Amino acid sequence: VKHGYPVTIFEATSKPGGALQWTIPQYRLPKDVVADDIQDIIDLGIELKLNSPINAENSLADLKTQGYKAIYLAIGAVKSRGLPIPGADLAGVHLALDFLRNTIEGKQAAPGKRVVVIGGGNVAIDVARTARRLGASEVQLVCLESRPEMPAHSWEIEEAEEEGIQVNNSWGPKEILGASG
């Protein structure tokens, strides 16, 4: 809008912000901060259409027919990668982004008293710290990388350890076993 181009955002969900809104935990990024920043952008004259995914009913071709001259797709990373190991489909095994989103939406039940998180990145740290906040008394983080190789920020790892999360480096799962629930 600032340079004379009207902008419309077609947001697939009920709130704008993508990962900022749906996967980053509140303790790291308060939702009121996200809302304020998004409102500042909308106030520039942006048209926001919520619950408007680009799909078969509202395709890119349809947008062009409606007169949109330039289209930028910002689809984000909305799916977690599961592990191709036996037991990954057992009850109680959650994918990271689903777990975080369900927590933000208030749909995630307490994960149990003992939790193992597999991964060494910032998302794994977020899951471990969120599980702790949901009431897990023991949270173990297991990752293939050595401590210096972990992709998570060093301060995130340190903060997780300060919260009592045990980091186990250079470990990797071969199988997830389930017995007696």
C-alpha positions as CSV (number, residue, x, y, z in Angstrom):
1,V,0.0,0.0,0.0
2,K,2.8,2.4,0.8
3,H,4.0,2.3,-2.8
4,G,0.5,2.3,-4.3
5,Y,0.0,-1.5,-4.4
6,P,-3.0,-2.8,-2.6
7,V,-2.2,-6.0,-0.6
8,T,-4.6,-8.8,0.4
9,I,-3.5,-11.6,2.7
10,F,-5.5,-14.9,2.4
11,E,-4.9,-16.6,5.7
12,A,-5.8,-20.3,5.9
13,T,-6.5,-20.2,9.6
14,S,-8.6,-18.2,12.0
15,K,-5.7,-16.0,13.1
16,P,-2.8,-14.5,11.2
17,G,0.8,-15.1,12.1
18,G,1.7,-18.7,11.1
19,A,4.3,-20.3,13.3
20,L,4.4,-17.2,15.5
21,Q,0.7,-17.7,16.3
22,W,0.4,-21.5,16.3
23,T,3.7,-23.2,17.3
24,I,5.9,-20.9,19.3
25,P,5.1,-21.3,22.9
26,Q,3.7,-18.3,24.9
27,Y,6.7,-18.4,27.3
28,R,9.0,-17.5,24.4
29,L,6.8,-15.2,22.5
30,P,3.7,-13.7,24.2
31,K,0.6,-13.8,22.0
32,D,-0.2,-10.1,22.8
33,V,3.1,-9.1,21.3
34,V,2.3,-11.1,18.1
35,A,-1.1,-9.6,17.9
36,D,0.2,-6.0,18.3
37,D,2.8,-6.5,15.6
38,I,0.3,-8.0,13.2
39,Q,-2.1,-5.2,13.9
40,D,0.6,-2.7,13.0
41,I,1.0,-4.4,9.6
42,I,-2.8,-4.6,9.0
43,D,-3.1,-0.9,9.9
44,L,-0.9,0.0,7.0
45,G,-3.9,-0.8,4.8
46,I,-3.6,-4.5,4.3
47,E,-6.8,-6.4,3.7
48,L,-6.9,-9.6,5.7
49,K,-9.1,-12.5,4.8
50,L,-9.1,-15.2,7.5
51,N,-10.1,-18.8,7.1
52,S,-9.3,-18.4,3.4
53,P,-7.0,-21.2,2.3
54,I,-5.8,-21.4,-1.3
55,N,-7.3,-24.7,-2.4
56,A,-9.6,-26.2,-5.1
57,E,-12.4,-23.8,-4.1
58,N,-10.1,-20.7,-4.1
59,S,-7.3,-21.5,-6.5
60,L,-4.4,-19.4,-7.8
61,A,-6.2,-19.2,-11.2
62,D,-9.3,-17.8,-9.3
63,L,-7.2,-15.1,-7.7
64,K,-5.8,-14.1,-11.2
65,T,-9.4,-14.0,-12.5
66,Q,-10.3,-11.7,-9.6
67,G,-7.6,-9.3,-10.8
68,Y,-4.7,-10.1,-8.6
69,K,-1.5,-9.4,-10.6
70,A,1.1,-10.7,-8.3
71,I,0.8,-13.6,-5.9
72,Y,3.3,-14.6,-3.3
73,L,2.9,-17.9,-1.6
74,A,4.1,-18.1,2.0
75,I,3.0,-21.6,3.0
76,G,5.4,-22.1,6.0
77,A,6.4,-25.3,7.6
78,V,3.2,-26.7,9.1
79,K,3.9,-30.4,9.3
80,S,6.3,-32.3,11.6
81,R,8.4,-35.0,10.3
82,G,7.9,-38.3,12.1
83,L,10.5,-41.0,12.6
84,P,10.4,-44.0,10.3
85,I,10.9,-46.4,13.2
86,P,8.7,-49.1,14.7
87,G,6.3,-47.8,17.4
88,A,6.2,-44.2,16.0
89,D,2.4,-44.6,15.6
90,L,1.7,-45.7,19.2
91,A,-0.7,-43.8,21.4
92,G,1.2,-41.2,23.4
93,V,3.7,-40.5,20.6
94,H,3.2,-36.9,19.3
95,L,4.7,-35.0,16.5
96,A,6.4,-31.8,17.7
97,L,4.4,-29.1,15.8
98,D,1.1,-30.9,16.4
99,F,1.9,-31.1,20.1
100,L,2.8,-27.4,20.3
101,R,-0.2,-26.3,18.3
102,N,-2.6,-28.5,20.4
103,T,-1.1,-26.9,23.5
104,I,-1.7,-23.4,22.2
105,E,-5.2,-24.3,21.2
106,G,-5.9,-25.8,24.6
107,K,-6.4,-29.3,23.2
108,Q,-3.2,-30.9,24.5
109,A,-3.7,-33.0,27.7
110,A,-0.8,-33.4,30.1
111,P,1.7,-35.7,28.4
112,G,2.3,-37.8,31.5
113,K,4.9,-37.6,34.3
114,R,7.8,-39.0,32.3
115,V,8.4,-37.6,28.8
116,V,11.1,-38.3,26.2
117,V,11.6,-35.7,23.4
118,I,13.6,-36.8,20.4
119,G,15.5,-34.0,18.6
120,G,18.2,-31.4,19.1
121,G,16.8,-28.3,17.6
122,N,14.9,-25.4,19.0
123,V,11.5,-27.0,18.3
124,A,12.5,-30.0,20.4
125,I,13.6,-27.7,23.2
126,D,10.2,-25.9,22.9
127,V,8.4,-29.3,23.2
128,A,10.5,-30.4,26.2
129,R,10.0,-27.1,28.0
130,T,6.2,-27.1,27.2
131,A,5.9,-30.7,28.4
132,R,7.5,-29.5,31.7
133,R,5.0,-26.7,31.9
134,L,2.1,-29.1,31.4
135,G,3.2,-31.1,34.4
136,A,5.8,-33.6,33.4
137,S,8.1,-34.2,36.3
138,E,10.8,-35.9,34.2
139,V,11.7,-34.7,30.8
140,Q,14.5,-36.2,28.8
141,L,15.7,-34.8,25.5
142,V,17.5,-37.3,23.3
143,C,19.4,-36.2,20.1
144,L,21.8,-37.7,17.7
145,E,24.1,-34.7,17.8
146,S,26.9,-34.1,20.3
147,R,26.4,-31.0,22.4
148,P,28.4,-28.6,20.2
149,E,26.6,-30.0,17.1
150,M,23.1,-29.4,18.4
151,P,21.2,-27.1,16.1
152,A,19.3,-25.5,19.1
153,H,20.6,-22.2,20.4
154,S,23.0,-22.7,23.3
155,W,21.0,-20.4,25.6
156,E,17.8,-22.4,24.8
157,I,19.6,-25.6,25.8
158,E,20.9,-24.0,29.0
159,E,17.5,-22.6,29.9
160,A,16.0,-26.1,29.4
161,E,18.6,-27.6,31.7
162,E,17.9,-25.0,34.3
163,E,14.2,-26.1,34.2
164,G,15.4,-29.7,34.9
165,I,15.3,-31.1,31.4
166,Q,18.0,-33.7,31.0
167,V,19.8,-33.5,27.6
168,N,21.2,-36.8,26.3
169,N,23.6,-36.3,23.4
170,S,24.7,-38.7,20.8
171,W,21.7,-41.0,21.3
172,G,19.1,-42.1,18.8
173,P,16.0,-44.2,18.9
174,K,15.7,-47.5,17.0
175,E,12.2,-48.3,18.2
176,I,9.5,-47.0,20.4
177,L,8.1,-49.7,22.7
178,G,4.7,-49.5,24.4
179,A,3.6,-51.8,27.3
180,S,0.8,-51.3,29.9
181,G,-0.2,-48.0,28.4
